[in-house]
Amino acid sequence: MAIPHNPLDSCRWYVAKRACGVGPHLLTQEMKARCCGQLEPIVEYCRCEAVRILMDGVVTSSGQHEGRLLEDLPGCPRQVQREFAPKLVTEAECNLSTIHGGPFCLSLIGAGEQIEP
């Protein structure tokens, strides 16, 4: 309920730029500021879920899949973007606390992956 529909639309291109170096010709710092500016007002408890929605979207009550903003792009597969997206909350990126008590989303990190700033 505390997460708006497509809560992190400004993060879409920032993730692609950081993950693969592709995207609009905006300064990376400007893109980062916009992304973090959308993520910061979301309550700690919901930040990882907002990142998950950015990555995978949601299934509505009518069974429709909506909201996934990360798509395969030329030179930047969706999976590469998905691997970077959970890092949005880390100290090196937006430095925001989450439900896990620090700047990380344990629920979004794959088995065996390490969180690196």
C-alpha positions in Angstrom: 0.0 0.0 0.0 2.9 2.4 0.7 4.4 1.7 -2.7 3.1 3.7 -5.7 2.6 2.0 -9.1 6.0 2.0 -10.9 7.6 3.6 -7.9 11.1 3.9 -9.5 10.6 5.0 -13.1 13.7 7.3 -12.8 15.8 4.3 -11.8 15.2 2.5 -15.1 17.9 4.3 -17.1 20.2 4.8 -14.1 20.3 1.0 -13.7 21.0 0.5 -17.4 23.7 3.1 -17.3 25.4 1.7 -14.2 25.0 -1.9 -15.2 26.0 -1.6 -18.9 27.0 2.0 -19.7 23.9 2.4 -22.0 21.1 4.9 -21.8 20.2 8.5 -22.4 22.9 11.1 -22.6 22.3 12.5 -19.1 25.0 12.8 -16.5 25.2 9.7 -14.4 25.1 11.9 -11.2 21.9 13.6 -12.4 20.3 10.2 -13.1 21.5 8.9 -9.7 20.0 11.9 -7.9 16.6 11.4 -9.6 16.6 7.7 -8.8 17.6 8.1 -5.2 15.1 10.9 -4.9 12.3 8.5 -5.8 13.6 5.7 -3.6 14.3 7.8 -0.5 10.6 8.8 0.4 9.5 5.1 0.3 9.5 3.8 3.9 12.4 1.5 4.9 10.1 -1.4 5.2 9.0 -1.2 1.6 12.2 -0.1 -0.3 13.3 -3.6 -1.2 9.8 -4.4 -2.5 9.9 -1.2 -4.6 13.2 -2.4 -6.1 11.7 -5.8 -6.8 8.8 -4.1 -8.6 11.3 -2.2 -10.7 12.9 -5.5 -11.5 9.9 -7.8 -12.0 6.7 -5.9 -11.8 3.5 -7.1 -10.1 0.7 -9.4 -11.1 -2.7 -7.6 -10.7 -5.8 -9.1 -9.2 -7.0 -9.7 -12.8 -3.8 -11.7 -13.6 -2.1 -8.9 -15.7 1.6 -8.4 -15.4 2.4 -4.7 -14.8 5.2 -2.5 -13.8 8.4 -4.3 -14.8 10.6 -1.5 -16.0 13.8 -3.5 -16.6 13.8 -4.9 -20.2 16.4 -6.3 -22.5 18.1 -3.3 -24.2 20.7 -3.4 -27.0 24.0 -4.1 -25.3 22.3 -4.5 -21.9 20.4 -7.8 -21.1 17.7 -7.5 -18.5 19.5 -10.1 -16.3 22.6 -7.8 -16.0 20.3 -4.9 -14.9 18.5 -7.2 -12.4 21.9 -8.0 -10.8 22.7 -4.4 -10.3 19.2 -3.1 -9.2 19.4 -4.5 -5.6 22.5 -2.4 -5.2 20.5 0.8 -5.4 20.0 0.9 -1.7 23.7 0.3 -0.9 26.1 2.8 0.6 27.8 3.4 -2.7 24.5 4.2 -4.4 21.6 5.7 -2.5 22.7 4.7 1.0 19.2 3.9 2.4 18.2 1.6 5.2 15.7 -1.2 4.4 13.6 -3.7 6.3 16.9 -5.6 6.8 18.3 -2.9 9.1 20.9 -1.5 6.7 21.6 -0.5 3.1 20.9 -3.9 1.5 18.1 -6.0 0.2 18.8 -9.6 1.3 15.6 -10.9 -0.3 16.9 -9.7 -3.8 20.4 -11.1 -3.7 20.8 -14.4 -5.4 22.4 -17.4 -3.7 26.1 -17.0 -3.4 26.2 -13.4 -4.6 28.0 -10.8 -2.5 26.8 -7.3 -1.9 29.5 -4.9 -3.0 29.3 -1.2 -2.7 
